[in-house]
Amino acid sequence: MKLLPRLLVLILVLCAKTAFAQQYVPVVTPNGSTLPYVMKDGVKEFRLTAEQVKREFAPGMIVNAWGYNGSSPGPTIEAVEGDRVRFYVTNKLPERTSVHWHGILLPNGQDGVAGLNQDHIKPGETYVYEFTLRQHGVHMYHPHSDEMVQMAMGMMGFFVVHPKVPEVPKVDRHFVVMLGEWFVEPGTATPNPMVMNDFNLFTFNSRVWPGTDPWVVKKGERVRFSFGNLSMDSHPIHVHGYTFEEVGTDGGVVPKSARRPETTVNVPVGSTRTVELVANVEGDWAFHCHKSHHTMNAMSHDIPNMIGVAQPPALEDKVRSLLPGYMAMGEKGMGDMMEMGLPKNTLPMMTGTGPFGAIEMGGMFTVLKVRAGITSYADPGWYQNPPGTGAHKVDAPPP
Ligand SMILES: [Cu+2]
């Protein structure tokens, strides 16, 4: 008759395991990763190495960036409200650095503003930060030591603190996307941190379309998207086919009574914005910054406006023999520039093809792919519209 107590113990163990496993739904960092940790005496211990990294913005274009643990943005930190966290930060950069935990409530000496709260971390040195998480929300981390250069070179990452009491309704999928602006002169590979406005590459997690992974979700899932912005401009991020609600900022949760439906969320500099939708309509839905220059790649500046001007095929070559690197806008718009010759290590302004041909976008653009009946989040390919439901050509409008 010892079966019953044994069964009870088994049930308790299973419940505890389930509770631990379901403590939070891990976030997804498209084209990125999550920072592992180890438990040491009840403290979650993480390691960050500030270092130079090579980042492929899209196939064929490599940028000499700076980041953490081999990537820009750095890996996403995840923890739970109430956790004690410890970070060993090692500096392998050619210059000094520090880490500021942006939006996190902590003791003054942990805030990471070099010169104000601590010494700069010199090349080769390791510093330790330790604090208890007293809030939940989507926050960030970045240097506060020569930050103009270090952030322009790509040093930033997410710091997601999950609530201690799981939310209802539960979120099935949560994407975190860092918005970035860069100036990389075509033909070169190192970002120019001196540029203040004239950026030429705009990134989701330091990737540009068509190098951005699609965001894949199952039909019916409650999906959350968090955008972080440590660039120099605001980015109005727009979804097609849905409305979403803004549910959080890096100040915390937006009260239900203050939420409103939107299709675009403006993400100001130095902020995060979290929006949520229920993915109940299948399809391939564009998700992009609505500043049209930000869905372009390099060379969107300082080119003559030739719309409406006839350009015989040889004209550009002739001008280029006088002015190396000369490029003009196409005579009917930019759509006809897709095929022109490019310097090495850069990308066409508008690129990426879909099931119907050229999508004519670059930069901060990707596709939200909502599918019924998928069993994995691997790219399911392009959506097939049910017959008779797509826009199509007709001979003429009816009289
Ligand atoms: Cu933008």
Boltz pocket constraint, residues with backbone or C-beta under 6 A from the ligand:
constraints:
  - pocket:
      binder: B
      contacts: [[A, 202], [A, 234], [A, 235], [A, 236], [A, 289], [A, 290], [A, 291], [A, 294], [A, 364]]
      max_distance: 6.0
